[in-house]
Amino acid sequence: MYKIIIADDHQIVTEGITRILEEMTTDGEPLGEVVASVHSLADCLVACRDQQPDLLLLDVAMNDGDGIDTLPQLQDAAPRMKTIILTSYTEATVINRALANGAHGYMLKTTDIQEFTEGIKLVMKGETFICQEAKQQYSKQEDIAVKLTLREKEILKLIVEGYTMKEISSKLCLGFETIHSYTKYLREKLHANNTASLVRKAIEYHLV
């Protein structure tokens, strides 16, 4: 039976996950026991060091820092521990960062119980698991870069650098309405409601 730690800064979340884990079985036996529920990264580090768990379910946005940034330190505290990021973030950059920092799995808090159970079992067998919803979002975001034309990438880069549409029009020797149309298409492709959102997504998706 696996020793499990849950790290999330919302008590209602840790209690809900604990109840789900208590009902999970493998080969007719209980899958694991929650040996600690913590609500800060500082407490998580102590619990990992003291409990030496088999599995850590870790949120990203904790009240005292970023779970992914702290992951290498947590893994050092419990070298045999597997870690699954359990979060609401679907951005490709967040998933990439989690895997690069040593996460063994990535699941969303909207993952259904069956997939949640399957993911934990696969991770404990040594496989890397990304839930279907996160994988779909990840694929969509990776495809965005392929779908942008060279001109769109050029204009997007200037928008991110802070140029106005009038300045971009002058710089590229294109009509203002043309730049306006390109910007509209970019917002549609990146599902951005405004320029600020467009800039944020361009950076997150490494398009510039």
Secondary structure, 3 states (H helix, E strand, C coil): CEEEEEECCCHHHHHHHHHHHHHCEECCEECEEEEEEECCHHHHHHHHHHHCCCEEEECCEECCEEHHHHHHHHHHHCCCCEEEEEECCCCHHHHHHHHHCCCCEEEECCCCHHHHHHHHHHHHCCCCEECHHHHHHHHHHHHHHHHCCHHHHHHHHHHHCCCCHHHHHHHHCCCHHHHHHHHHHHHHHCCCCCHHHHHHHHHHCCCC
